[in-house]
C-alpha cells in the first residue's frame, strides 16, 4: 500500500465519507494499534527507483507503455487531453505506471496490482499486461456490438420489406 496524509474529507448526504489522501511513499504495513476511536499504523516506507530510469530496458518499456496507452485510450471517449499529453511526456517508469493506473484503470484489483509492486520496471511490465488484456476485452466487446447492430439492422430491413410486400400485394 501507501503511507499517506489525509488532505481533505467530505461528509456525503448518504452518511459516507469521501476522503482525499496525499500519498508520500509506498509502504508495507508492520502493525496496527487501536487506541480508543483511533487507529495507528506502523509502516515501513520504501522508495525504489530504477537507476537511469531503467536504462535501455526502461526506455523500451516506456515506449511500449505509451503505445499500449494510446491503443487503450481509443476506447475511453471522455479521457482528458491533459492526461493523454502527460503520458507522452513522463520519462520515469514508476511515475508513468502510477499515473496511468490512477487515471485509466477502473478495476480496483488492477490498481491494487500496480500499487503492490515496488519495483518501477516490474510495475510498468504489469501495467502493460493489464492494458493489453483490457484492450482485447474492449476490441471483443466492440466486435460483438457491431455484429448485434448489424443483425438488428438486417432484421429490421427484412421486416420493412415484408411489410412493403404486403402493402404491394394488397394494392394489386
N, C-alpha and C positions, 0 to 999 in steps of 0.2 A: 504494500500500500504506500501511502504517503504520510509525511508529517506536515501538518498544515495549521494555520491560524484561522479562526473564524473572522471573516472580513465583514459580513453583514448577515442579518437574518430578518425574515418577514413572517408574521403570523398570517396564515391564509384563512379565509372565511369558513372553510370546512374543518378548521381546528388543526390542520397540519402546519408544519414549519418549513419554510424554504430557507436553506442556509447556503451562503456563499463562502467558500473556503479559498484561502490563498496558500497553495502548496509550496513548500520551500525545499523539500528533498524527498526522494524515495526512502522508504524506511521499512524495517522489519519490526513487528510488534514483539516486545520481550515479555511484558507483563501488564496487567490491568488491575487497578486498585479502586474499590468503591469506597468513597468517604461521604456519607450522608447522601445528598442528591447529586453528587459529582463523581464523574469517572476520571481517573488519572491513568495515563498510559506511559510506560517506559518504552522508548523506541531506540533503535539503532539506525541512525541516518547513514545512507550510503550514497555517495556520489561517484559514479563510474563514468569516465569519459574515454572515448576512443582516441588514442594517440594520432595526431594529424588527421582527425576526423575519419579514421579508419583507412587512410591511405587510398590505394587503388581500389581495394575492395569496397571501401566506404563510398567512394565516388561512383563506382558502378552500381552499388545498391541504391544510392540517392537517385541516379538517373532512372533506374528500373522502377523505383517507387513513384517518381514523378509521372512516368509513362502509365503505370497502373492507376495512379490517381486520376489522370486525365480520362482514361477509359471508364473508370468507375464514376467519375463526376458527371458524365454524359447522362446517367440515369437519375441524377438528382437535380430536378428542374429549378429549385429555389436556392441553389448554392450561391453564396455571395461571391462576387467578383474579387473582393478583397482576399477571401480565403484562397481562391484559385491563384491569385498573384503571389500571395505569401508563400504558398507551397513551392512555386518556381524559384523563389529567392533564398529559401532556407538551405544552408550548407552544412548544418550539424546533424548527423544521423539520429541522435537521440531526440533532439528537439523536433525534427521533422516527423519522426514516428509519433511523438506525443501530440503534436499539433494536428496531424491528420486524424489520429484516433479520437481526439477531443471534438473535432469539427465535422467528421464524416461518418464515423461508425455509429450505428444506432443500437446494436445489441450490447447489453451490459456485459455479457460473457466475453465478447470480443475486446471491449475496452479494458476489462479486467486482465485479459491475457497480455495486453500491451503493458498495462500498469505493473504487472507482476514481474516483468523481465527487467533486470537491472542493466545488462549489457546493451549499449546503444545499437551495435551492429545486429545482434540477435533480435532486438526489438524491431528493427526495420525488416529483417527477414520474416518474422512472424506477421508483421503488418502486410507485407506483400502477399503472403499466403492467404490472409483474410480477405484482402481486396480482390484477389484473383477469384476466390470462391464466391464472393458476393457478386462480382461482375458476371460470372457464369450463371448464377441464380437469376439475376436481372435479365440476362440475354434469353434464358429459357422462359421466364415469365412473359417477356415481350413476344417471343415466338408463339407461345400458347395464345396470348391475347390476339395476335394478328390472325391466327387460324380461327379462333372463335368468331371474330368480327367478320372474317371472310365467309364463314359458313352461315352466319346470320344474314349477311347481305345476299348470299345465294338463295337462302330460303325465302327471304322477303321478295326477291326478284321473281322466283318461281311462283309464289303466291299471287303477286301482282299480275303476272302473265296469265295464270289460270283464271283469275277474275276477269281479266280483259277478254279472254276466250269466251267465257260465259256470256259476257255482255254482247260480244260479236255474234255468238250463236243465237242469242235472244233477238237480236236485230234481224238476223236472216230469217 
